[in-house]
Amino acid sequence: MLAVAIVEDDKSVAQLVSLWLAPYGYECHCFESSEAFLASNWQAQGISLLLVDWQLPGISGIQLTKQLINEPDCPAIIFVTSFGRADDIAQALHLGADDFVTKPVNKSVLLARIRAVMRRRGKDLNALSPGLEVTLLPSSLEIIIRNGGRCRLSPSQFRTLEFLLRHEGQVVSREVLSEAIWGAAEPSQQGRALDLLISRLRLKLETLPDNPVSIVSHYGLGYACHRGVAH
């Protein structure tokens, strides 16, 4: 799991974001102020991402960024703010913030921004599952296994496999998986469309010699990705 610090003085917003992120493999730690975050043992907690409000009591989000940006273990920083002026956004990015999301926060947009930032930071599939013996190439939509086998996937197949591998061994609900693939998924996409997508992805994986990846159905719950497990 990736550890995320949410620095937000509005408890309801912090709790909502935490609830959104938890099913996607993020371990959230909430702080009501920059001072509370700085006083915590955040380095030891392995914080990889900081979601910080611009306007905070005491030390502002901008001031917090200035303090952290030169730290050797500075986490990725995404501003979550009601400020939308170009000058404000530019200031945050020039200081070293990785991205920003405007309030009211949209769940799908926030998740997409987080994934993009963590991918740029090197928190990719290989970093999360180092022993999987599988490499995914976003540029060519290919999966490559250690013995050299490879195959090309469709964009939706690629997103499906990437998400399941990031949560290897965990049962991912149909709702969460559908949203990861298609965004705000319609109920119809959570049904037959998802089943068909998984079926076709399995067929692609079965073409790989000594394929180490299996996608397992958990009736009424969702899907899980395992190594060397028959489905």
C-alpha positions, 0 to 999 in steps of 0.5 A: 500500500502507498501511504498518503498524508491528507493535510486538511482542516475540514474534517469532512473533506479529509474523511471523504477523500480517505474513504475514496482512496482506501479501496484503491490501496492507499493508506491515508493519514489525516492531519488538521494542520501543517504543524500537526503533520510536521510534528508527526513521524511522517518519514518513518510512516513512509509517506509517498504522497501529500494531499494538502489544502492551500488555505490552512490555519497557521502554516499554509499549504504553500509554506509547508511545500517550501519547508518540504521541497528540499527534504531528501525524502519529500513526498509527491505533493498535490494541492487540493484547493478552491483557488483556481487562478492561473497565478496561484496554480503556477506558484504552486507548481514553480515551488515544486508541487506535482499537481493540483486538484480544485474543490469541490473535489471530483473522485475520478479526477483526483484518482487519475491525478494521483495515479499520474503523479505516482507514475512519474515519481517511479511508484509504478507497478514494478515498485509496488510488486517487485517479485511479480516477474511482469512488466507493463509498458504503457507506451505500447500497451504490452505485458512482458514476462521475465522469460521474454514472452509478451503480448499487446493488450487493448487500452481497457485490458491494460488498465484492468491488468495494471489495477489488479496487479497493483492490488495483487492478492486482494479481492477488488470489487466490481464497482471499484474495478469498473471505475478504475477502468472506465471512470464513473462506470454505469451499472451495465459496465459493472455487469456483462461488460466487465465479465467480457473484458476479464474473459478476453484478458484471460485469453490474452494472458493464456497465450504467454508461455509460462504465464505467471498471472491468473485472474480469479473470480470471487462470486458476488465480490469481484476479482483478484490477481494471483501468481500461478493460481488457476482461475 
